[in-house]
Each structure stands twice: as structure tokens, then as C-alpha cells.
Amino acid sequence: MTELKFYGDRPPGIEGRALPGRLIVIEGTDGVGRSTHIALLKEWLEDRGIAVLDTGLTRSELAGPGIKRAKEGNTLDPFTLNLFYATDFWDRLERQIFPALRAGMVALADRYIFSLIARAVIRGVSPEWMEDLYGFALVPDCVIYLDIDVEHLLPRVISSTGFDYWESGQDFLPSTSVFDTFVEYQTWLLDEFRRLASRHEFHVIDARGSVPEIFRAISKQVEEVVAGMGQDAPIVELLEEPSAEAASATLPHLE
């Protein structure tokens, strides 16, 4: 059950003290394997009878397309861009995450406010300003941070997507060498992630290992969070407060 706790003030219109679902976040830099493990975790949860909503940055219908267009043209300063991201985040929180949690599902988030804070801070935006901006964010049941160093990240990025303009810091770093800006940017970003991980008590998992090794560590953490959901749910939760006679007559047939 997700306790309704927020990083700042409770948003207007959000009532109650808890929701039956769970909010699980996978954080980490690009190329660390988030998408792979989100897909594996979704399948793992569904195999256990747990309904899953997966969501991620810029997936809101309201703001997602606009953010992508703005980034293509590099037309917004960091403050305006982060207000745009906050709009996207709130829209997904209200329209996707809260409904899933009310329905007793697992909301599985590929990145959360922490990626946005880390990216903004190393671009010169005040951490306090960012934390105030995302004060409406729901505190997750579990944040798993996939930790890696630049040395191990480099070959993964080179062999898959290559150097991304934004994930190499080319929008603000002066060097003309994409390799150099990538190393510098990711070094700063990983340091900021580790600061956030310490402050917010993430479950930190070493992402330098193989996919099976990393997923075993992830599933072990998640298993504790989703205990009592899906096929593990107590049978009494499926019944509508039966009488003692009805329970004694019914339960043996359900074993």
C-alpha cells in the first residue's frame, strides 16, 4: 500500500491517506540498462498476477510532444525547460500514476523527479528551486538506482545509441569533442545521482554486472515491496466479508 506522502505540500484535490497500489521507480543515467530492466520487471510482476502501468519522462499527452520539439531546436533555457518537464510530470502523476495506484496496480516509473533534478543542477539550476518545483511529487514506495561508473558506461553507449547531444552536455559545455563532453557531463551527473541516492535512501544496485545478476538484485528488492499483491494476496481479500458458515464452506474449495 502506498502511503500518500509528498516531498512538499500535498497537491489540491488529492484525498485519503493511502492507496492500494505501489509506486516503484528505476533511476539511473542513459545507457545503464533502465529500459531493459523495466521490461523484465514488468513481465516478472505480471507473471505473478500483478497489473502494471509503466510510465516515463515526456510520456504525457499534454506536454510530452512539446518537450521533444523544444529539445530538437534547443530553444528553451534550463528554467523554462524544467517548468515544461514539471508540467509533463504532473500530468502523468494525475492521469496515469494516481489512477493506477487507486486500482491496486504497480506503477513502474522509468526515471522520476531525481533525473530531472540531477540534470538541472549540473546545468546551474538551484537544487532548492528544483526541490520546491517538484514538491507535489508523491514519495515512491521504492526507488532503485542503477549505479555505474563512466569507464563501464562508455562501451555500452558507444555500442548502442552513441553519444546523445543532451546526455553529453553539449548544450552547455564548451568543448567541441563529443567524447570529452560526454565524460565530463556523465561524471558530474553520476556524482549528483549519488548525492540524491544518499539523501533519499535509494536502493543502490551495482549496474556493472550482467543483466541476470542485476535483475536478480532488482527483483529481490521489489519482491519485498509487492508482498501481498497478486497471487500472494491473502484469500480473504478476494471475499466480501463472508459469514463464518460461508467461509468454512467455501475456503476448502479454493485451496
N, C-alpha and C positions, 0 to 999 in steps of 0.2 A: 504494500500500500504506500502511495506517495503522499507524504505529509506536505501540506501546502505552505512551504517556506520560500521566501523570496530574498534576493540579495539586497533589496532595498524595500521600498514601500510596496504593499500589496496593490496590484492594479485594480482599478474600479471595475465592478461587475463580477469579480471572481469571489464566489461564496464557498463556504464549507471549510473543513479542517484537513480533510484527506481525500484522496481519490484511489479507487481500487487498482489502477494500473501501476506501471513502473516506468520511470524515465531513466534510460541508460545512454550515456554519452561516450563516444570513442573520439579522443583527441590525438593530435599529432600533426607534424608537418606533411606537406605533399611528398609523395614517394615513399612514405614509411609503411604503407600497406593498409591504410584505413579501409578503403573500398573493399579490398579482398576480405578482410575480417568482418566487416559489416555484412557482406553477403553470406559468409559462413555462419555468422551468429544468427542471422535471420532464419536460415534453414534449420539450424540447431534448435532454436526456440520453437519453430513451427512443428518440427518433428515431435516435440514434447507437448503439443496441443495448445501452444500459447500463440495467440494472434499478435501480429507485429505490424506496426507502422514504421517505415523508415523515412527519415527526412534529413535534410542537409541545407547548407547555406545556399541562398539565391533560388530556392525552390518555391517561393510564394508566387502566386499568380499576380499579386498586386505590385510587387517591387522587383522580383527576380529578373524579368526581361530588361527592365530599365537599368539595373546594375550592370548587366552584361554589356549593354550598349555603351554605357558611360565608361566602362573599363576599356573597351575597344578603342575609344577615342582619347582616353586618358584626360578627360575634360574636367574632373572634379578634384578639389583639394581634399586632403585627408579628413577634415572635419565634415564636409558635405557628404563625402562618400560614406563615412561611418553613420551619419544620420540616415542615409539610404539603406545601409545594412540593418540598422535598428528597425526600420520600417518593415523590411523583409522578415526579420526575426519575430517581431510582434505578430505579424500576420500569420506566420506559421504556428506560433505558440497558441494563438486564439483559434485558428481554423483547423489545425492538424493535431497538435500535441495535446491540448486540453481535451478535445473530444475523444481521442484515443485512450487517454488515462481514465476518463469517465466511463468508458466502455470496458474497462478492465484489461486493456491491451498493454503490451510493451511498446513504448515509443523509443525507437532506436535512432539516435541522432549522430550523424556523421559530422562532427565538429559542433561546437556550441559557442557561447559568448567568449570563451577563452582564446580561440583562434583569432577572433576579431580584436580582442584587447591586445594580444601579443603583437599582431601585425601593426596596429595603430601606434602602440607605444614606441616601437623601434623607428617609426616614422615621425616621432616628435610630438605625438599627442599625449596629453597628461593622463597618467593612469587613473587619477581621481576622476577626471572628466569622463573617461570611458566607463568606469565602475558606476558612476552616477547615471550615465546614459542607459546602462543595462540593469539598473536596479529592479526593474519589473520582471527580470528573468526568474523562472522557477528553479529552485535548487534541485538538481537531479538526485535520484537515489544512488547513482553510481557514476563516477567519471573515471574512465580507463585511459591513461595516457601512454601512448606507444613511444618510448624514448629511444633515440638513436643518436649517433654522432655523425658529423659531416663526412668523415672518412668512409663510413659504411653506407651513407645515404647517396653519395656521388655515383657509384656504379649503378645503383637502382634507377636513378633519374636518367642517367645517360642511356641506359638500355631500354627505357620505356618511353616516357613522354619528351625527354630532352629538357633543356633549360627554359622554363616559363618566364616571361617578362616580369610579371608581378612577384613570383616566388624567387626571383633572382635579385629583387630590389632595384631593377633598372629604372624604375620611375623616380628614384631619388638619390641613388648612389652615383658618384661622379665617374667611376672607371668605365672605360669603353670595352673592357674584357668581360664577357658574359660569365666566364668561368670564375674570375676573381670576384665579381659582384655576387654570384651565387654563394660562394664560400663565405664571404663576409656577411651577407644577409642571413643565411641559414645559421651561422654561428651565433649571431645576435638573437635570432628568433628562438633557437633551441634554449638559449640561456633564459629568455623571458618565459618560455613554457615551463622550465624547471622552477622558476620563481613562483609561478602560478600554481604549479603542482604541489609545492611545499606549503603555500599559503592555504590552499583549498583542499588539501589532503586527498589528492588523486590517488588511484591505484596505479602505480607506475610499473610498466612491463617493459623489459628489455626487448626491443624490436630488432636486434641484430641477428637473432636466431632464424631457424627455418619456419615456414608457415605453420606446420603442425605443432612445433614447440610453442610458438607464440599463441596459437589458438587454444592450446590446452590451458595456458595460463589465463587467457581471457575467459574461457568458459568456466573455469574454476571460480573466478570472481563473480561472474554473472549467476552461476548456479545458486549462490547464497542469496542473491538479491531477488530471484524469482521463485524461491522456495514457497510452496503452497499454491502456485499458479498452475494452470493447465492440467495435465494428467496427475500432478501431485496435489491438486486441490482436495481438501477433505470432502468426503461424500456428502456430509451434512450440508455443505454449501449448495449442493445441487437440489436439495429438497426444500419445500416450503413449510418449515416448522411442523413436521408431521406429529401426530399423536404417538404416544408410547406404543399403542397397539399397531398402528400403521407402520411405525419404524421397525418393530420386531417382525412384522410380516413381510416387509419389503427388503430390508437390508440383506438378508441371506441370498436373495436372487441377484443382487448387484455385485457380489463378491467375484 
